Amino acid sequence: MSRAPTVREEAPQDVDRVREVVAAAFGGEKVAGLLDGLRESVAWLGLSFVAEEREEVVAALCYSRAWLDTPRRLVEVLVLSPLAVRPDRQRVGIGSALVRESLQRIGSRPEPLVFLEGDPGYYTRLGFVAAVDLHFTAPSVRIPRLAFQVATLPGFDQSWMSGALVYPDVFWRHDCVGLRPEMGAGLP
Ligand SMILES: CC(C)(COP(=O)(O)OP(=O)(O)OC[C@H]1O[C@@H](n2cnc3c(N)ncnc32)[C@H](O)[C@@H]1OP(=O)(O)O)[C@@H](O)C(=O)NCCC(=O)NCCS
């Protein structure tokens, strides 16, 4: 039987452990490198959460800064990336608990929207919807239409907040936008 993990904000002493969890979950250095880059970039908000079991970090999630290019002005929004659960603790509800609880905790922030790229089957259960349905445009045509997801926060005003998501350059530098052919781009 598994107990609910403890979700808390990331602390400075968690950084190395979080990096290990991210590299293990994604099976390589690429996304861990993105996280390193985020920490040193204009996108960094220090808005990261971890899930612990028996006082050990087993999952991590980061929200960082991006922009929505609306007709009226650029609006600061959040991007959820990466989300990582240690491989031996996947599929027992830890990732879902981390997303749900962290979304609740950021509900009073000024950013009106949280965007991500991910499996709609997973994130729809956690409060995300297809961003195209709310008239948002993805930052790349290499992001599958339904993988471009968004959750609205209390500050969202649908009457004027539409437009294209603009990623900070760190996502491009680490080539962490959308899919490449070897990752299944072109599949329906
Ligand atoms: C994807 C991930 C964050 C999910 O976290 P988790 O704690 O394993 O998932 P949960 O236990 O909360 O949810 C389990 C359910 O989500 C779904 N699910 C899990 N991993 C999934 C994946 N990679 N794609 C789609 N659905 C997935 C399954 O339906 C599963 O239910 P099932 O066990 O009945 O089949 C985790 O598996 C992970 O770190 N994967 C590697 C890194 C990654 O892909 N991160 C997300 C990038 S968007």
PDBQT file of the ligand as one rigid body, heavy atoms in Angstrom, charges set to zero:
ROOT
HETATM    1  C1  LIG A 201       4.728  11.116 -16.568  1.00  0.00    +0.000 C 
HETATM    2  C2  LIG A 201       4.962  11.082 -15.061  1.00  0.00    +0.000 C 
HETATM    3  C3  LIG A 201       5.300  12.466 -14.551  1.00  0.00    +0.000 C 
HETATM    4  C4  LIG A 201       3.651  10.602 -14.428  1.00  0.00    +0.000 C 
HETATM    5  O1  LIG A 201       3.825  10.575 -13.018  1.00  0.00    +0.000 OA
HETATM    6  P1  LIG A 201       3.375   9.277 -12.218  1.00  0.00    +0.000 P 
HETATM    7  O2  LIG A 201       3.529   9.545 -10.785  1.00  0.00    +0.000 OA
HETATM    8  O3  LIG A 201       4.129   8.112 -12.772  1.00  0.00    +0.000 OA
HETATM    9  O4  LIG A 201       1.857   9.152 -12.661  1.00  0.00    +0.000 OA
HETATM   10  P2  LIG A 201       0.618   8.945 -11.702  1.00  0.00    +0.000 P 
HETATM   11  O5  LIG A 201       0.865   7.757 -10.838  1.00  0.00    +0.000 OA
HETATM   12  O6  LIG A 201       0.258  10.207 -11.060  1.00  0.00    +0.000 OA
HETATM   13  O7  LIG A 201      -0.489   8.615 -12.738  1.00  0.00    +0.000 OA
HETATM   14  C5  LIG A 201      -0.514   7.316 -13.300  1.00  0.00    +0.000 C 
HETATM   15  C6  LIG A 201      -1.396   7.305 -14.494  1.00  0.00    +0.000 C 
HETATM   16  O8  LIG A 201      -0.998   8.285 -15.392  1.00  0.00    +0.000 OA
HETATM   17  C7  LIG A 201      -0.891   7.745 -16.687  1.00  0.00    +0.000 C 
HETATM   18  N1  LIG A 201       0.516   7.889 -17.075  1.00  0.00    +0.000 N 
HETATM   19  C8  LIG A 201       1.611   7.660 -16.360  1.00  0.00    +0.000 A 
HETATM   20  N2  LIG A 201       2.704   7.937 -17.085  1.00  0.00    +0.000 NA
HETATM   21  C9  LIG A 201       2.248   8.346 -18.272  1.00  0.00    +0.000 A 
HETATM   22  C10 LIG A 201       2.886   8.790 -19.438  1.00  0.00    +0.000 A 
HETATM   23  N3  LIG A 201       4.225   8.850 -19.558  1.00  0.00    +0.000 N 
HETATM   24  N4  LIG A 201       2.113   9.147 -20.460  1.00  0.00    +0.000 NA
HETATM   25  C11 LIG A 201       0.773   9.084 -20.346  1.00  0.00    +0.000 A 
HETATM   26  N5  LIG A 201       0.123   8.680 -19.277  1.00  0.00    +0.000 NA
HETATM   27  C12 LIG A 201       0.859   8.322 -18.254  1.00  0.00    +0.000 A 
HETATM   28  C13 LIG A 201      -1.331   6.333 -16.655  1.00  0.00    +0.000 C 
HETATM   29  O9  LIG A 201      -2.647   6.302 -17.127  1.00  0.00    +0.000 OA
HETATM   30  C14 LIG A 201      -1.300   5.959 -15.207  1.00  0.00    +0.000 C 
HETATM   31  O10 LIG A 201      -2.395   5.248 -14.877  1.00  0.00    +0.000 OA
HETATM   32  P3  LIG A 201      -2.266   3.614 -14.876  1.00  0.00    +0.000 P 
HETATM   33  O11 LIG A 201      -1.164   3.298 -13.900  1.00  0.00    +0.000 OA
HETATM   34  O12 LIG A 201      -3.613   3.201 -14.439  1.00  0.00    +0.000 OA
HETATM   35  O13 LIG A 201      -1.918   3.238 -16.269  1.00  0.00    +0.000 OA
HETATM   36  C15 LIG A 201       6.082  10.087 -14.677  1.00  0.00    +0.000 C 
HETATM   37  O14 LIG A 201       5.745   8.821 -15.129  1.00  0.00    +0.000 OA
HETATM   38  C16 LIG A 201       7.447  10.488 -15.229  1.00  0.00    +0.000 C 
HETATM   39  O15 LIG A 201       8.225  11.131 -14.543  1.00  0.00    +0.000 OA
HETATM   40  N6  LIG A 201       7.741  10.062 -16.460  1.00  0.00    +0.000 N 
HETATM   41  C17 LIG A 201       9.021  10.364 -17.097  1.00  0.00    +0.000 C 
HETATM   42  C18 LIG A 201       9.196  11.843 -17.364  1.00  0.00    +0.000 C 
HETATM   43  C19 LIG A 201       8.017  12.444 -18.115  1.00  0.00    +0.000 C 
HETATM   44  O16 LIG A 201       7.584  11.902 -19.136  1.00  0.00    +0.000 OA
HETATM   45  N7  LIG A 201       7.516  13.582 -17.600  1.00  0.00    +0.000 N 
HETATM   46  C20 LIG A 201       6.369  14.266 -18.141  1.00  0.00    +0.000 C 
HETATM   47  C21 LIG A 201       6.725  15.109 -19.286  1.00  0.00    +0.000 C 
HETATM   48  S1  LIG A 201       5.296  15.970 -19.864  1.00  0.00    +0.000 SA
ENDROOT
TORSDOF 0
